[in-house]
Amino acid sequence: MKRFLHILAAAVLLLVSCQEEESIVITPKRQPEGYIDLLVAYRTGKTYYELSTTNDILKVVFNDESEAQMSLDGVCFDLCGDGSPRVVATGREDEYLVGGFPTGVARNVNLRDEDSYPFYIYVQKSALHIRISNGNHLVINYKEKEVTPTPGPGTEPEPEPEPEPEKFKELPKIYMTTDDGKTISSKTEYKGGTIKIIDADHKYWDTDVFETRMQIRGRGNSTWDPWGKPKLPFMIKLEEKERIFNLSNDKSWNLLANWVDKSLLRNRVCFGLSKIVGMSWTPKAVPVEVYLNGAYFGVYDFVEHKKVSKERVNINTEAGDMYFEIESNMDEPVCWETEHGHPMMFKDPEYPTDEQVAYAKKFFKDFEDALWAKDFQAVYQQYIDVNSFINYFIVEEFSKDVDGNLRKSTFLTLPMNGKLEMYHLWDFDISLGNCDYYGDGKQPWEGWWVKNQNGHGRNHGWYYRLFMDPEFVKLVKKRWNEVYPEFRAFYDQIDVMVEDMGDGPKRNHEKWNRLNTYDWPQYKVTGSYQGEVDWLKENYAKRLEWMNTNINNL
């Protein structure tokens, strides 16, 4: 692996012809020289141990010592390392987009692999990925080269030593101490203290110990229950901006307790799906173990706080842009309910001017009037970013997030004189089979939720109306079929996330001892941590196939 990392560090990141153009002219492209050699390597199951790029040429050395070279001229190429690749989608004329940029390559599912064009190649630590124009995704795995020593004359070869198992890296530990030595009892008033973060194994960053002053308070709605849920979520403000765990550079952070999600996974799983569909911002999260005033509190998600900033919700409020939350509690200073029953709140600005309030209320009224107009198919698009509404729907409906039906925890932005955008996702502890009050009488992986129902009942709300537009339905089906293979592949990441936490979940559940106890609104008490993980995976797999069948049958 060290050899591979060295190659990644030395390789040149190519600048390729992924330039955005005003008009699209898609012309057939010639296959780059060497593509067929890589296709053959993929089909024959070859692995590689060395990869390099020089002068727009990708060179791959396989473990059988054969080689292949392919021209990267006109091909989008990324060295991702530990990072994620750019999102692949299709735009006008069914043209592939990579990270939102046109490639000049049209999607054609009728092509054979050998007749297709590779439009996006990216390299991660474990594999070389080739996306081709018929929609297929070719993966050639990396395998470190085995070195066999040559014995001298008349000597027996020495037996190879047993490989040492890779040392597991412990979760980072966060130690918080309040100035008065007392626990957190308010979610509105901050309390002063210190925070120390220890990541001795450098699991997520290169800092051994980080310590600073902080302010801390409680956070959350149903999750904030000091009388019934002793493992509480927290909001932290650091004294100065810090790029904790190589995340964004900011003062404000959340510690999510995941009390009712005993798998400790659902938020991070759904944030992963958010990245796949390409929401404008996906909160980054890292699992950690938390101590407060010397007491162990268990495994938490350390998460970027949702706020307007350059690296998070990147809008310009000084220019009049607005950030809203749909939330039935309506607990911000300025709130109102739209005519079709959606509870709106200003998040930023927190205290808008009278003119801004009037502008926002008029915009939402005009949007809903357009959506319920007789000829709504021709007019509602001027009010909303349709793609963002589709991406939001796919993740929220797939996860069957009980709050995702435009009732709670929904975040939108409205640029001045622009379109309404579903900007980011949040709060998935009651999703993917972890809720017992859907009220539809179905298994948790069955049935429409966001499509047909909002907080005011069935057959009501924006999505119910949007799905009456055949063009919107067509776009949903198209987008679903683009991301479905990525959702299916992401299933394997659940086990990776579990392994990444090591013994953390064991210590967490030994502390709270709730695996055999019902905690509202659990659908099922499994009795073990592995049972919780298996229940999550079962719901993920079954919901995926239910969605695939039913979206394509719309």
C-alpha positions in Angstrom: 0.0 0.0 0.0 2.9 2.4 0.7 4.1 2.0 -2.9 0.6 2.9 -4.1 0.4 6.0 -1.9 3.8 7.0 -3.1 2.6 6.7 -6.7 -0.5 8.8 -5.9 1.7 11.5 -4.3 4.0 11.6 -7.4 1.3 11.5 -10.1 0.2 14.6 -11.9 -3.5 15.5 -11.6 -4.5 16.0 -15.2 -6.5 18.9 -16.4 -9.0 17.5 -18.8 -11.6 18.9 -21.1 -14.5 19.0 -18.7 -15.4 22.6 -19.4 -19.0 24.0 -19.1 -20.4 25.3 -22.3 -23.5 27.3 -23.1 -24.6 25.1 -26.0 -24.2 21.4 -26.2 -23.0 19.7 -29.3 -22.5 16.0 -28.7 -20.5 14.3 -31.4 -19.3 10.7 -31.4 -15.8 10.3 -30.0 -13.1 7.9 -30.9 -12.2 5.4 -28.2 -8.9 6.4 -26.5 -6.0 4.2 -27.5 -5.5 1.4 -24.9 -9.1 1.3 -23.6 -9.7 -2.2 -24.9 -6.6 -3.5 -23.0 -8.1 -2.2 -19.8 -11.5 -3.7 -20.6 -9.8 -7.1 -21.2 -8.0 -6.8 -17.9 -11.3 -6.1 -16.1 -13.0 -9.0 -17.8 -10.2 -11.4 -16.9 -10.1 -10.4 -13.3 -6.6 -8.9 -13.3 -5.3 -6.9 -10.4 -2.7 -4.2 -10.5 0.1 -3.1 -8.2 1.4 0.0 -9.9 -0.2 3.0 -11.6 1.2 6.2 -13.0 0.3 9.1 -15.3 2.7 10.9 -17.6 1.9 13.3 -20.5 -1.8 12.4 -20.5 -1.0 8.6 -20.6 -2.3 6.3 -17.9 0.0 3.4 -17.3 -1.1 0.3 -15.3 1.2 -2.6 -14.3 -0.7 -5.7 -13.4 0.3 -8.4 -10.9 1.1 -10.9 -13.7 3.7 -8.3 -14.9 1.7 -7.4 -18.0 1.0 -3.7 -18.7 -1.6 -1.5 -20.3 -1.4 2.2 -21.3 -4.4 4.4 -22.2 -4.6 7.9 -23.5 -6.4 10.3 -21.1 -6.9 13.0 -23.7 -10.6 14.1 -23.4 -11.2 11.9 -20.4 -12.1 13.3 -16.9 -9.5 11.8 -14.5 -9.2 12.1 -10.7 -6.8 10.7 -8.1 -9.1 10.4 -5.2 -7.0 8.6 -2.6 -9.2 8.4 0.5 -11.7 10.9 -0.9 -14.9 10.5 -2.9 -15.1 10.7 -6.7 -17.2 13.4 -8.4 -20.9 12.7 -8.8 -21.9 11.3 -12.3 -25.2 12.5 -13.7 -26.8 13.2 -17.0 -28.0 16.5 -18.4 -29.6 17.8 -21.6 -29.5 15.4 -24.5 -28.6 12.6 -22.0 -25.1 14.0 -21.8 -22.9 12.7 -19.0 -22.0 15.3 -16.3 -19.0 14.8 -14.0 -19.2 16.9 -10.9 -21.7 19.0 -12.7 -19.5 19.7 -15.8 -20.4 18.4 -19.3 -18.2 15.7 -20.8 -19.5 15.8 -24.4 -20.3 12.1 -24.1 -23.9 10.9 -24.5 -25.4 8.0 -22.6 -26.3 5.0 -24.7 -27.3 1.9 -22.9 -27.5 -0.1 -26.1 -23.7 0.0 -26.6 -21.5 -3.0 -25.8 -18.7 -2.4 -23.4 -16.2 -2.7 -26.2 -18.0 -0.1 -28.3 -18.4 2.4 -25.4 -16.4 5.5 -24.5 -14.7 5.9 -21.1 -15.7 9.4 -20.0 -14.6 9.3 -16.3 -11.7 7.5 -14.7 -10.8 7.8 -11.1 -8.3 6.1 -8.7 -9.0 5.3 -5.1 -6.7 3.4 -2.7 -8.2 0.1 -3.5 -9.2 0.2 -7.1 -9.1 1.8 -10.6 -12.6 2.9 -11.6 -13.7 3.4 -15.3 -17.1 4.8 -16.1 -18.2 4.2 -19.7 -20.9 5.6 -21.9 -23.3 2.7 -21.8 -23.7 3.2 -18.0 -21.4 0.4 -16.8 -18.9 0.9 -14.1 -15.7 -1.1 -14.6 -13.5 -1.8 -11.5 -10.0 -3.1 -11.5 -8.7 -3.9 -8.0 -5.4 -2.9 -6.5 -3.2 -5.6 -4.9 0.2 -5.0 -3.4 3.0 -6.8 -5.2 4.3 -9.9 -3.5 8.1 -9.9 -3.3 9.7 -13.4 -3.1 13.4 -13.4 -2.0 15.8 -15.4 -4.2 17.7 -18.0 -2.1 21.5 -18.3 -2.4 23.2 -21.5 -3.8 22.7 -24.5 -1.6 20.3 -22.8 0.8 16.7 -23.5 1.6 14.4 -20.5 1.1 13.4 -19.0 4.4 9.7 -19.3 5.2 7.9 -16.1 4.8 7.0 -14.4 8.1 3.3 -14.2 9.0 2.1 -10.8 8.1 1.5 -8.6 11.1 -2.2 -7.6 11.4 -2.7 -3.9 10.8 -3.1 -2.1 14.1 -6.6 -1.0 14.6 -6.9 2.7 15.1 -9.0 3.7 18.1 -11.8 6.2 17.8 -10.8 9.7 18.8 -11.7 10.6 22.4 -13.3 14.0 23.3 -13.0 15.1 26.9 -15.3 18.1 27.9 -15.2 19.8 31.3 -17.6 22.5 32.3 -16.3 25.4 34.5 -18.8 24.7 37.2 -18.3 20.9 37.0 -22.0 20.4 36.4 -23.8 18.7 33.6 -25.7 20.4 30.7 -29.3 21.2 31.5 -30.3 23.8 28.9 -30.4 23.9 25.1 -30.7 27.7 25.0 -28.0 28.9 27.4 -24.3 28.1 26.8 -22.0 27.1 29.6 -18.2 27.7 29.6 -15.6 25.0 29.7 -12.7 23.3 28.0 -12.5 20.6 25.4 -9.7 18.2 24.7 -9.6 16.0 21.6 -7.2 13.1 21.6 -6.6 11.2 18.3 -3.4 9.3 19.3 -3.6 7.0 16.3 -4.1 9.8 13.8 -7.3 8.2 12.6 -8.8 11.3 11.1 -6.0 14.0 11.4 -2.4 14.4 12.3 -2.9 16.1 15.6 -2.3 14.0 18.7 -3.9 16.3 21.3 -6.0 19.4 20.7 -7.3 21.5 23.6 -9.1 24.9 23.8 -11.8 26.8 25.5 -15.4 26.2 24.5 -19.1 27.1 25.1 -21.5 24.1 25.3 -25.3 23.7 25.5 -27.9 21.0 24.6 -29.4 20.7 21.2 -32.2 18.9 19.3 -35.9 18.5 19.6 -37.2 15.0 20.5 -33.5 14.0 21.1 -33.2 16.6 23.9 -34.9 15.0 26.9 -32.8 15.3 30.0 -35.4 13.4 32.0 -35.8 10.4 29.7 -32.7 10.2 27.6 -29.5 10.5 29.7 -27.3 10.4 26.7 -27.8 13.9 25.4 -26.8 15.7 22.2 -24.6 18.8 22.5 -23.8 22.0 20.5 -20.3 23.3 20.9 -18.7 26.6 20.1 -14.9 26.8 20.1 -13.0 29.9 21.2 -11.4 30.1 17.7 -12.1 28.5 14.3 -10.4 25.1 14.0 -10.3 22.5 11.2 -11.1 19.6 13.5 -10.5 16.2 11.9 -9.7 17.9 8.6 -13.3 19.0 8.3 -14.4 22.6 7.7 -12.7 25.5 9.4 -15.3 26.7 12.0 -16.1 27.3 15.6 -19.5 25.5 15.6 -19.9 21.8 16.0 -22.6 19.2 17.0 -22.2 16.0 19.0 -25.2 13.8 18.0 -26.0 11.1 20.6 -27.9 8.6 18.4 -29.8 7.5 21.4 -32.7 5.8 19.6 -30.5 4.6 16.7 -28.7 1.8 18.5 -26.7 0.9 15.4 -25.1 4.4 15.7 -24.9 4.5 11.9 -28.0 6.0 10.3 -26.9 9.6 10.2 -23.6 8.8 8.6 -25.1 6.3 6.2 -27.6 8.8 4.9 -25.0 11.6 4.7 -23.1 9.1 2.4 -26.2 8.9 0.2 -26.4 12.7 0.2 -22.9 12.9 -1.3 -23.9 10.3 -3.9 -26.9 12.4 -5.2 -24.8 15.6 -5.0 -26.7 17.9 -2.5 -25.1 21.3 -2.5 -23.7 20.6 1.0 -23.4 17.3 3.0 -22.5 17.7 6.7 -19.3 15.8 7.4 -19.4 13.5 10.4 -16.8 11.5 12.4 -17.5 8.9 15.1 -15.9 9.7 18.5 -16.2 8.7 22.1 -17.2 11.4 24.5 -16.5 12.1 28.2 -18.2 14.9 30.1 -16.8 16.0 33.5 -14.9 12.7 33.7 -18.0 10.5 33.0 -18.1 8.3 29.9 -21.0 9.2 27.6 -20.5 6.8 24.7 -20.1 6.9 20.9 -21.3 10.2 19.3 -21.2 11.6 15.8 -19.0 14.7 15.7 -20.7 16.7 12.9 -20.4 20.0 11.2 -23.1 22.4 12.5 -25.6 23.6 9.9 -25.0 27.3 9.4 -24.3 29.9 6.7 -20.5 29.9 6.0 -18.3 29.5 3.0 -17.6 25.7 3.6 -21.2 24.8 4.7 -24.3 26.6 3.6 -22.6 28.9 1.1 -25.0 31.7 0.4 -24.7 35.5 0.7 -27.1 36.8 3.3 -25.7 40.3 3.0 -26.9 40.3 -0.7 -30.4 39.2 0.4 -30.0 35.4 0.2 -32.1 33.5 2.8 -31.8 30.1 4.6 -35.0 28.4 5.8 -36.0 25.4 7.9 -39.3 23.5 7.7 -40.0 22.6 11.3 -43.3 21.8 13.0 -42.0 23.1 16.3 -41.7 26.6 14.8 -39.2 27.7 17.4 -37.3 30.4 15.6 -38.1 34.1 16.1 -39.8 34.4 12.7 -42.1 31.6 11.6 -45.3 31.1 9.6 -47.2 28.3 7.9 -47.8 28.3 4.1 -51.3 28.0 2.7 -50.6 24.3 2.0 -49.5 23.5 5.5 -45.7 23.7 5.5 -44.3 25.3 8.7 -41.5 27.7 7.6 -38.8 29.3 9.8 -36.1 31.8 9.0 -32.7 30.3 10.0 -30.5 33.1 8.5 -31.1 35.9 8.8 -32.4 35.0 12.3 -34.1 38.4 12.5 -35.0 39.4 9.0 -36.3 42.8 8.0 -40.0 43.4 7.4 -39.2 43.6 3.7 -37.4 40.2 3.8 -40.3 38.6 5.6 -42.8 40.1 3.1 -40.6 38.9 0.2 -40.3 35.3 1.5 -44.0 35.0 2.3 -45.0 36.3 -1.1 -42.5 33.9 -2.8 -43.9 30.8 -1.1 -47.5 31.9 -1.8 -46.7 32.5 -5.4 -44.9 29.2 -5.6 -47.8 27.3 -4.1 -50.3 29.1 -6.3 -48.3 28.2 -9.3 -48.0 24.5 -8.1 -51.8 24.3 -7.7 -52.6 26.2 -10.9 -54.5 24.5 -13.7 -51.5 24.7 -16.0 -49.0 24.1 -13.2 -46.7 21.9 -15.3 -45.7 25.0 -17.3 -45.0 27.4 -14.4 -43.7 25.9 -11.2 -40.2 25.3 -12.5 -39.6 29.1 -12.4 -39.7 28.9 -8.6 -37.7 25.9 -7.7 -34.4 24.2 -8.5 -36.1 21.0 -9.7 -32.9 18.8 -9.6 -32.4 19.6 -5.9 -36.0 18.7 -5.2 -35.5 15.4 -6.9 -32.2 14.6 -5.1 -33.9 15.5 -1.7 -36.8 13.2 -2.6 -34.6 10.2 -3.5 -32.7 10.2 -0.2 -35.6 11.0 2.0 -38.0 8.6 0.3 -35.4 5.8 0.2 -34.5 6.2 3.9 -38.2 6.6 4.7 -37.1 9.3 7.1 -40.2 10.0 9.2 -39.4 13.7 9.3 -38.6 14.0 5.6 -42.1 14.5 4.4 -41.8 18.3 4.6 -42.7 18.3 8.3 -39.4 18.7 10.1 -35.6 19.1 9.6 -35.9 20.2 6.0 -33.5 23.0 4.9 -33.9 25.3 1.9 -32.1 28.3 0.5 -33.6 31.2 -1.6 -31.1 33.5 -3.3 -32.4 37.0 -3.9 -34.3 36.9 -7.2 -33.4 33.2 -7.5 -34.9 29.7 -7.2 -35.8 27.8 -4.0 -33.2 25.0 -3.5 -33.3 21.9 -1.2 -29.8 22.6 0.0 -28.8 19.9 2.4 -30.1 17.0 4.5 -30.2 16.4 8.2 -31.4 14.1 11.0 -31.8 10.4 10.1 -31.9 8.6 13.4 -35.6 7.7 12.8 -35.2 6.2 9.4 -34.3 3.0 7.6 -36.6 0.8 9.7 -36.2 2.6 13.0 -39.7 4.1 13.4 -43.0 2.5 14.5 -45.5 5.3 13.8 -45.7 5.6 10.0 -49.4 4.7 10.3 -49.6 3.1 6.8 -49.8 -0.5 8.0 -46.8 -1.5 5.9 -43.4 -3.0 6.6 -41.0 -0.2 7.2 -39.3 -0.8 3.8 -42.6 -0.6 1.9 -44.9 2.2 0.8 -44.5 5.8 -0.3 -43.9 8.3 2.4 -42.5 11.6 1.1 -44.3 11.3 -2.2 -47.9 11.1 -0.8 -47.9 12.5 2.7 -46.8 15.5 4.7 -47.4 16.6 8.2 -51.0 17.4 7.4 -51.9 14.0 6.1 -51.9 12.0 2.9 -52.4 13.4 -0.6 -51.2 16.8 0.4 -48.1 18.9 0.0 -45.6 19.9 -2.6 -44.4 16.4 -3.6 -47.9 15.1 -3.9 -48.6 17.8 -6.5 -45.2 17.6 -8.2 -45.7 13.9 -9.0 -48.8 14.9 -11.0 -46.5 16.3 -13.6 -45.4 13.6 -16.0 -42.2 15.5 -16.8 -41.2 15.6 -13.1 -41.9 11.8 -12.8 -39.7 11.2 -15.9 -36.9 13.2 -14.3 -37.2 11.3 -11.0 -37.0 7.9 -12.8 -34.0 9.1 -14.8 -32.2 10.3 -11.7 -33.0 7.2 -9.7 -31.6 5.0 -12.3 -28.4 7.0 -12.3 -27.8 6.7 -8.6 -29.3 3.2 -8.0 -26.0 1.4 -8.8 -24.1 3.8 -6.4 -26.7 3.2 -3.6 -26.4 -0.6 -4.2 -22.6 -0.4 -3.9 -22.8 1.8 -0.8 -24.5 -1.0 1.1 -21.1 -2.6 1.7 -19.9 0.6 3.4 -22.2 -0.2 6.4 -19.9 -3.0 7.4 -16.9 -0.8 6.9 -18.4 1.8 9.2 -19.0 -0.8 11.9 -15.4 -2.0 11.6 -14.2 1.5 11.8 -15.8 2.0 15.2 -14.0 -1.0 16.7 -15.1 -1.7 20.3 -16.7 1.7 20.6 -20.3 0.4 20.2 -19.6 -2.3 22.8 -18.5 0.3 25.4 -21.4 2.5 24.4 -24.0 -0.2 25.0 -22.3 -1.5 28.2 -22.6 2.1 29.5 -26.3 2.5 28.7 -27.6 -1.1 28.7 -30.6 -0.5 26.4 -30.2 -3.1 23.7 -33.0 -5.2 25.3 -35.2 -2.2 26.0 -37.7 -0.4 23.8 -36.9 3.3 23.3 -39.5 5.4 21.4 -40.0 5.1 18.4 -38.0 2.0 17.7 -39.7 -0.5 15.3 -37.9 -3.5 16.6 -35.9 -4.4 19.7 -33.2 -6.8 18.5 -31.4 -7.5 21.8 -27.8 -7.1 20.4 -25.6 -4.6 18.6 -25.1 -7.0 15.7 -28.9 -7.4 15.6 -29.2 -3.6 15.3 -26.7 -3.5 12.4 -28.4 -6.5 10.6 -31.9 -4.8 11.0 -30.5 -1.6 9.4 -28.9 -3.6 6.5 -32.1 -5.6 6.0 -34.1 -2.4 5.7 -31.5 -0.8 3.4 -31.5 -3.8 1.0 -35.3 -4.3 0.9 -36.1 -0.6 0.6 -33.6 -0.4 -2.3 -35.4 -3.0 -4.3 -38.9 -1.7 -3.4 -37.8 1.8 -4.6 -36.2 0.4 -7.7 -39.4 -1.5 -8.7 -41.9 1.2 -7.7 -40.1 4.2 -9.1 -39.6 2.5 -12.5 -43.3 1.6 -12.4 -44.5 5.2 -12.0 
